[in-house]
Amino acid sequence: MHTSSVRGFLHAFFILKRVDFYSSHQGIINDFKKKPGLFHISKKRCVDVAEVYDIIKTHDINVLNTNIIKLMEIE
C-alpha cells in the first residue's frame, strides 16, 4: 500500500472519529465551551465528573489530531 493512501486513510479516520464523538457528546461539549466546569456539567447532565472529564479530554485530543492532519495536508 502506498504511503499517501495510508496517510489519507488515517486522516479520514481521525476526522470521522472526531465528528462521530462530537455528535455523541455534543451537549456536554457545548456546555463546557459555554461555561467550563466539570462539577456543574456533571450535576446538570447527571453524569459522573470523571466521565465528563474523559469526554472533554477525548474531544480535545480529537481536535488536536484533526488540526495536525490539516497541517500535514498543507505540506
Backbone atoms as SQL, in Angstrom:
CREATE TABLE atoms (id INTEGER PRIMARY KEY, chain TEXT, resi INTEGER, resn TEXT, atom TEXT, x REAL, y REAL, z REAL);
INSERT INTO atoms VALUES
  (1, 'A', 1, 'MET', 'N', 0.844, -1.177, 0.000),
  (2, 'A', 1, 'MET', 'CA', 0.000, 0.000, 0.000),
  (3, 'A', 1, 'MET', 'C', 0.887, 1.238, 0.000),
  (4, 'A', 2, 'HIS', 'N', 0.513, 2.220, -0.758),
  (5, 'A', 2, 'HIS', 'CA', 1.303, 3.439, -0.859),
  (6, 'A', 2, 'HIS', 'C', 1.161, 4.283, 0.404),
  (7, 'A', 3, 'THR', 'N', 2.232, 4.997, 0.706),
  (8, 'A', 3, 'THR', 'CA', 2.245, 5.843, 1.894),
  (9, 'A', 3, 'THR', 'C', 1.152, 6.901, 1.838),
  (10, 'A', 4, 'SER', 'N', 0.934, 7.477, 0.665),
  (11, 'A', 4, 'SER', 'CA', -0.074, 8.534, 0.558),
  (12, 'A', 4, 'SER', 'C', -1.481, 7.996, 0.786),
  (13, 'A', 5, 'SER', 'N', -1.764, 6.781, 0.347),
  (14, 'A', 5, 'SER', 'CA', -3.099, 6.229, 0.571),
  (15, 'A', 5, 'SER', 'C', -3.301, 5.858, 2.037),
  (16, 'A', 6, 'VAL', 'N', -2.240, 5.389, 2.696),
  (17, 'A', 6, 'VAL', 'CA', -2.323, 5.096, 4.134),
  (18, 'A', 6, 'VAL', 'C', -2.540, 6.393, 4.899),
  (19, 'A', 7, 'ARG', 'N', -1.813, 7.415, 4.527),
  (20, 'A', 7, 'ARG', 'CA', -1.962, 8.719, 5.173),
  (21, 'A', 7, 'ARG', 'C', -3.381, 9.249, 4.985),
  (22, 'A', 8, 'GLY', 'N', -3.902, 9.139, 3.781),
  (23, 'A', 8, 'GLY', 'CA', -5.266, 9.588, 3.504),
  (24, 'A', 8, 'GLY', 'C', -6.290, 8.824, 4.320),
  (25, 'A', 9, 'PHE', 'N', -6.082, 7.517, 4.453),
  (26, 'A', 9, 'PHE', 'CA', -6.984, 6.694, 5.261),
  (27, 'A', 9, 'PHE', 'C', -6.953, 7.132, 6.720),
  (28, 'A', 10, 'LEU', 'N', -5.757, 7.340, 7.257),
  (29, 'A', 10, 'LEU', 'CA', -5.624, 7.778, 8.656),
  (30, 'A', 10, 'LEU', 'C', -6.246, 9.151, 8.864),
  (31, 'A', 11, 'HIS', 'N', -6.049, 10.037, 7.918),
  (32, 'A', 11, 'HIS', 'CA', -6.638, 11.371, 8.025),
  (33, 'A', 11, 'HIS', 'C', -8.153, 11.269, 8.075),
  (34, 'A', 12, 'ALA', 'N', -8.721, 10.502, 7.169),
  (35, 'A', 12, 'ALA', 'CA', -10.178, 10.340, 7.133),
  (36, 'A', 12, 'ALA', 'C', -10.679, 9.693, 8.419),
  (37, 'A', 13, 'PHE', 'N', -9.946, 8.703, 8.923),
  (38, 'A', 13, 'PHE', 'CA', -10.339, 8.021, 10.154),
  (39, 'A', 13, 'PHE', 'C', -10.427, 8.998, 11.317),
  (40, 'A', 14, 'PHE', 'N', -9.394, 9.823, 11.516),
  (41, 'A', 14, 'PHE', 'CA', -9.389, 10.743, 12.648),
  (42, 'A', 14, 'PHE', 'C', -10.428, 11.840, 12.505),
  (43, 'A', 15, 'ILE', 'N', -10.660, 12.288, 11.287),
  (44, 'A', 15, 'ILE', 'CA', -11.676, 13.322, 11.083),
  (45, 'A', 15, 'ILE', 'C', -13.064, 12.751, 11.357),
  (46, 'A', 16, 'LEU', 'N', -13.335, 11.543, 10.858),
  (47, 'A', 16, 'LEU', 'CA', -14.632, 10.907, 11.120),
  (48, 'A', 16, 'LEU', 'C', -14.806, 10.581, 12.598),
  (49, 'A', 17, 'LYS', 'N', -13.719, 10.159, 13.241),
  (50, 'A', 17, 'LYS', 'CA', -13.769, 9.862, 14.677),
  (51, 'A', 17, 'LYS', 'C', -14.147, 11.109, 15.468),
  (52, 'A', 18, 'ARG', 'N', -13.569, 12.247, 15.076),
  (53, 'A', 18, 'ARG', 'CA', -13.870, 13.493, 15.772),
  (54, 'A', 18, 'ARG', 'C', -15.346, 13.859, 15.602),
  (55, 'A', 19, 'VAL', 'N', -15.846, 13.769, 14.379),
  (56, 'A', 19, 'VAL', 'CA', -17.232, 14.134, 14.096),
  (57, 'A', 19, 'VAL', 'C', -18.192, 13.204, 14.834),
  (58, 'A', 20, 'ASP', 'N', -17.905, 11.917, 14.813),
  (59, 'A', 20, 'ASP', 'CA', -18.772, 10.948, 15.486),
  (60, 'A', 20, 'ASP', 'C', -18.772, 11.167, 16.993),
  (61, 'A', 21, 'PHE', 'N', -17.603, 11.389, 17.570),
  (62, 'A', 21, 'PHE', 'CA', -17.509, 11.608, 19.013),
  (63, 'A', 21, 'PHE', 'C', -18.247, 12.874, 19.411),
  (64, 'A', 22, 'TYR', 'N', -18.071, 13.944, 18.612),
  (65, 'A', 22, 'TYR', 'CA', -18.743, 15.199, 18.916),
  (66, 'A', 22, 'TYR', 'C', -20.259, 15.037, 18.880),
  (67, 'A', 23, 'SER', 'N', -20.755, 14.350, 17.855),
  (68, 'A', 23, 'SER', 'CA', -22.210, 14.198, 17.753),
  (69, 'A', 23, 'SER', 'C', -22.766, 13.347, 18.897),
  (70, 'A', 24, 'SER', 'N', -21.975, 12.416, 19.393),
  (71, 'A', 24, 'SER', 'CA', -22.418, 11.569, 20.506),
  (72, 'A', 24, 'SER', 'C', -22.427, 12.310, 21.842),
  (73, 'A', 25, 'HIS', 'N', -21.567, 13.311, 21.986),
  (74, 'A', 25, 'HIS', 'CA', -21.416, 14.017, 23.270),
  (75, 'A', 25, 'HIS', 'C', -21.576, 15.529, 23.121),
  (76, 'A', 26, 'GLN', 'N', -22.342, 15.934, 22.139),
  (77, 'A', 26, 'GLN', 'CA', -22.489, 17.338, 21.792),
  (78, 'A', 26, 'GLN', 'C', -22.959, 18.204, 22.963),
  (79, 'A', 27, 'GLY', 'N', -23.926, 17.735, 23.736),
  (80, 'A', 27, 'GLY', 'CA', -24.454, 18.522, 24.851),
  (81, 'A', 27, 'GLY', 'C', -23.400, 18.844, 25.890),
  (82, 'A', 28, 'ILE', 'N', -22.645, 17.841, 26.297),
  (83, 'A', 28, 'ILE', 'CA', -21.613, 18.037, 27.321),
  (84, 'A', 28, 'ILE', 'C', -20.500, 18.941, 26.791),
  (85, 'A', 29, 'ILE', 'N', -20.081, 18.719, 25.548),
  (86, 'A', 29, 'ILE', 'CA', -19.005, 19.529, 24.968),
  (87, 'A', 29, 'ILE', 'C', -19.442, 20.983, 24.840),
  (88, 'A', 30, 'ASN', 'N', -20.656, 21.214, 24.378),
  (89, 'A', 30, 'ASN', 'CA', -21.145, 22.586, 24.247),
  (90, 'A', 30, 'ASN', 'C', -21.324, 23.256, 25.603),
  (91, 'A', 31, 'ASP', 'N', -21.784, 22.497, 26.612),
  (92, 'A', 31, 'ASP', 'CA', -21.878, 23.048, 27.964),
  (93, 'A', 31, 'ASP', 'C', -20.509, 23.506, 28.454),
  (94, 'A', 32, 'PHE', 'N', -19.485, 22.689, 28.190),
  (95, 'A', 32, 'PHE', 'CA', -18.137, 23.019, 28.631),
  (96, 'A', 32, 'PHE', 'C', -17.612, 24.255, 27.904),
  (97, 'A', 33, 'LYS', 'N', -17.932, 24.381, 26.617),
  (98, 'A', 33, 'LYS', 'CA', -17.496, 25.555, 25.859),
  (99, 'A', 33, 'LYS', 'C', -18.151, 26.823, 26.401),
  (100, 'A', 34, 'LYS', 'N', -19.426, 26.730, 26.788),
  (101, 'A', 34, 'LYS', 'CA', -20.144, 27.895, 27.304),
  (102, 'A', 34, 'LYS', 'C', -19.642, 28.292, 28.681),
  (103, 'A', 35, 'LYS', 'N', -19.482, 27.299, 29.550),
  (104, 'A', 35, 'LYS', 'CA', -19.074, 27.574, 30.931),
  (105, 'A', 35, 'LYS', 'C', -18.253, 26.391, 31.442),
  (106, 'A', 36, 'PRO', 'N', -16.919, 26.478, 31.318),
  (107, 'A', 36, 'PRO', 'CA', -16.082, 25.371, 31.787),
  (108, 'A', 36, 'PRO', 'C', -16.293, 25.101, 33.273),
  (109, 'A', 37, 'GLY', 'N', -16.342, 23.872, 33.612),
  (110, 'A', 37, 'GLY', 'CA', -16.519, 23.436, 34.995),
  (111, 'A', 37, 'GLY', 'C', -17.121, 22.056, 35.008),
  (112, 'A', 38, 'LEU', 'N', -16.322, 21.093, 35.402),
  (113, 'A', 38, 'LEU', 'CA', -16.764, 19.707, 35.331),
  (114, 'A', 38, 'LEU', 'C', -17.909, 19.409, 36.294),
  (115, 'A', 39, 'PHE', 'N', -17.850, 19.985, 37.479),
  (116, 'A', 39, 'PHE', 'CA', -18.843, 19.651, 38.501),
  (117, 'A', 39, 'PHE', 'C', -20.243, 20.082, 38.092),
  (118, 'A', 40, 'HIS', 'N', -20.399, 21.335, 37.643),
  (119, 'A', 40, 'HIS', 'CA', -21.751, 21.792, 37.302),
  (120, 'A', 40, 'HIS', 'C', -22.295, 21.059, 36.068),
  (121, 'A', 41, 'ILE', 'N', -21.411, 20.671, 35.138),
  (122, 'A', 41, 'ILE', 'CA', -21.869, 19.906, 33.969),
  (123, 'A', 41, 'ILE', 'C', -22.304, 18.516, 34.403),
  (124, 'A', 42, 'SER', 'N', -21.528, 17.895, 35.284),
  (125, 'A', 42, 'SER', 'CA', -21.894, 16.549, 35.728),
  (126, 'A', 42, 'SER', 'C', -23.208, 16.566, 36.500),
  (127, 'A', 43, 'LYS', 'N', -23.426, 17.606, 37.274),
  (128, 'A', 43, 'LYS', 'CA', -24.677, 17.735, 38.021),
  (129, 'A', 43, 'LYS', 'C', -25.851, 17.972, 37.071),
  (130, 'A', 44, 'LYS', 'N', -25.653, 18.859, 36.100),
  (131, 'A', 44, 'LYS', 'CA', -26.705, 19.188, 35.139),
  (132, 'A', 44, 'LYS', 'C', -27.076, 17.971, 34.279),
  (133, 'A', 45, 'ARG', 'N', -26.087, 17.202, 33.851),
  (134, 'A', 45, 'ARG', 'CA', -26.305, 16.074, 32.941),
  (135, 'A', 45, 'ARG', 'C', -26.460, 14.735, 33.662),
  (136, 'A', 46, 'CYS', 'N', -26.359, 14.746, 34.995),
  (137, 'A', 46, 'CYS', 'CA', -26.450, 13.511, 35.797),
  (138, 'A', 46, 'CYS', 'C', -25.434, 12.468, 35.332),
  (139, 'A', 47, 'VAL', 'N', -24.202, 12.938, 35.185),
  (140, 'A', 47, 'VAL', 'CA', -23.090, 12.095, 34.745),
  (141, 'A', 47, 'VAL', 'C', -21.960, 12.278, 35.747),
  (142, 'A', 48, 'ASP', 'N', -21.190, 11.231, 35.975),
  (143, 'A', 48, 'ASP', 'CA', -20.063, 11.294, 36.888),
  (144, 'A', 48, 'ASP', 'C', -19.032, 12.323, 36.400),
  (145, 'A', 49, 'VAL', 'N', -18.398, 13.013, 37.319),
  (146, 'A', 49, 'VAL', 'CA', -17.405, 14.032, 36.979),
  (147, 'A', 49, 'VAL', 'C', -16.271, 13.424, 36.155),
  (148, 'A', 50, 'ALA', 'N', -15.850, 12.222, 36.509),
  (149, 'A', 50, 'ALA', 'CA', -14.766, 11.562, 35.775),
  (150, 'A', 50, 'ALA', 'C', -15.165, 11.307, 34.324),
  (151, 'A', 51, 'GLU', 'N', -16.429, 10.980, 34.085),
  (152, 'A', 51, 'GLU', 'CA', -16.886, 10.747, 32.716),
  (153, 'A', 51, 'GLU', 'C', -16.913, 12.048, 31.919),
  (154, 'A', 52, 'VAL', 'N', -17.334, 13.133, 32.544),
  (155, 'A', 52, 'VAL', 'CA', -17.306, 14.442, 31.881),
  (156, 'A', 52, 'VAL', 'C', -15.865, 14.800, 31.528),
  (157, 'A', 53, 'TYR', 'N', -14.956, 14.579, 32.464),
  (158, 'A', 53, 'TYR', 'CA', -13.538, 14.849, 32.225),
  (159, 'A', 53, 'TYR', 'C', -13.030, 14.046, 31.034),
  (160, 'A', 54, 'ASP', 'N', -13.348, 12.751, 30.992),
  (161, 'A', 54, 'ASP', 'CA', -12.899, 11.902, 29.888),
  (162, 'A', 54, 'ASP', 'C', -13.469, 12.360, 28.545),
  (163, 'A', 55, 'ILE', 'N', -14.722, 12.786, 28.543),
  (164, 'A', 55, 'ILE', 'CA', -15.348, 13.267, 27.304),
  (165, 'A', 55, 'ILE', 'C', -14.642, 14.528, 26.813),
  (166, 'A', 56, 'ILE', 'N', -14.399, 15.471, 27.697),
  (167, 'A', 56, 'ILE', 'CA', -13.739, 16.723, 27.314),
  (168, 'A', 56, 'ILE', 'C', -12.304, 16.451, 26.870),
  (169, 'A', 57, 'LYS', 'N', -11.605, 15.598, 27.597),
  (170, 'A', 57, 'LYS', 'CA', -10.218, 15.262, 27.254),
  (171, 'A', 57, 'LYS', 'C', -10.159, 14.595, 25.876),
  (172, 'A', 58, 'THR', 'N', -11.036, 13.639, 25.624),
  (173, 'A', 58, 'THR', 'CA', -11.052, 12.946, 24.336),
  (174, 'A', 58, 'THR', 'C', -11.403, 13.903, 23.212),
  (175, 'A', 59, 'HIS', 'N', -12.351, 14.789, 23.455),
  (176, 'A', 59, 'HIS', 'CA', -12.715, 15.780, 22.432),
  (177, 'A', 59, 'HIS', 'C', -11.515, 16.667, 22.108),
  (178, 'A', 60, 'ASP', 'N', -10.811, 17.124, 23.119),
  (179, 'A', 60, 'ASP', 'CA', -9.649, 17.980, 22.890),
  (180, 'A', 60, 'ASP', 'C', -8.561, 17.241, 22.106),
  (181, 'A', 61, 'ILE', 'N', -8.352, 15.973, 22.402),
  (182, 'A', 61, 'ILE', 'CA', -7.369, 15.171, 21.665),
  (183, 'A', 61, 'ILE', 'C', -7.805, 15.006, 20.211),
  (184, 'A', 62, 'ASN', 'N', -9.098, 14.773, 19.989),
  (185, 'A', 62, 'ASN', 'CA', -9.600, 14.644, 18.622),
  (186, 'A', 62, 'ASN', 'C', -9.416, 15.941, 17.837),
  (187, 'A', 63, 'VAL', 'N', -9.661, 17.068, 18.474),
  (188, 'A', 63, 'VAL', 'CA', -9.460, 18.369, 17.822),
  (189, 'A', 63, 'VAL', 'C', -7.979, 18.551, 17.489),
  (190, 'A', 64, 'LEU', 'N', -7.106, 18.209, 18.415),
  (191, 'A', 64, 'LEU', 'CA', -5.669, 18.325, 18.185),
  (192, 'A', 64, 'LEU', 'C', -5.238, 17.447, 17.013),
  (193, 'A', 65, 'ASN', 'N', -5.694, 16.189, 16.982),
  (194, 'A', 65, 'ASN', 'CA', -5.355, 15.286, 15.875),
  (195, 'A', 65, 'ASN', 'C', -5.824, 15.847, 14.542),
  (196, 'A', 66, 'THR', 'N', -7.030, 16.387, 14.509),
  (197, 'A', 66, 'THR', 'CA', -7.568, 16.952, 13.273),
  (198, 'A', 66, 'THR', 'C', -6.746, 18.153, 12.819),
  (199, 'A', 67, 'ASN', 'N', -6.338, 18.999, 13.751),
  (200, 'A', 67, 'ASN', 'CA', -5.520, 20.159, 13.398),
  (201, 'A', 67, 'ASN', 'C', -4.159, 19.736, 12.873),
  (202, 'A', 68, 'ILE', 'N', -3.571, 18.710, 13.454),
  (203, 'A', 68, 'ILE', 'CA', -2.283, 18.187, 12.971),
  (204, 'A', 68, 'ILE', 'C', -2.449, 17.637, 11.563),
  (205, 'A', 69, 'ILE', 'N', -3.520, 16.923, 11.320),
  (206, 'A', 69, 'ILE', 'CA', -3.779, 16.380, 9.993),
  (207, 'A', 69, 'ILE', 'C', -3.912, 17.511, 8.977),
  (208, 'A', 70, 'LYS', 'N', -4.620, 18.555, 9.321),
  (209, 'A', 70, 'LYS', 'CA', -4.776, 19.690, 8.407),
  (210, 'A', 70, 'LYS', 'C', -3.423, 20.318, 8.088),
  (211, 'A', 71, 'LEU', 'N', -2.557, 20.422, 9.096),
  (212, 'A', 71, 'LEU', 'CA', -1.214, 20.977, 8.859),
  (213, 'A', 71, 'LEU', 'C', -0.398, 20.056, 7.962),
  (214, 'A', 72, 'MET', 'N', -0.527, 18.752, 8.139),
  (215, 'A', 72, 'MET', 'CA', 0.209, 17.799, 7.319),
  (216, 'A', 72, 'MET', 'C', -0.251, 17.857, 5.861),
  (217, 'A', 73, 'GLU', 'N', -1.509, 18.140, 5.637),
  (218, 'A', 73, 'GLU', 'CA', -2.034, 18.199, 4.275),
  (219, 'A', 73, 'GLU', 'C', -1.539, 19.429, 3.535),
  (220, 'A', 74, 'ILE', 'N', -1.156, 20.457, 4.266),
  (221, 'A', 74, 'ILE', 'CA', -0.640, 21.675, 3.651),
  (222, 'A', 74, 'ILE', 'C', 0.735, 21.422, 3.050),
  (223, 'A', 75, 'GLU', 'N', 1.510, 20.567, 3.702),
  (224, 'A', 75, 'GLU', 'CA', 2.882, 20.289, 3.259),
  (225, 'A', 75, 'GLU', 'C', 2.918, 19.637, 1.929);
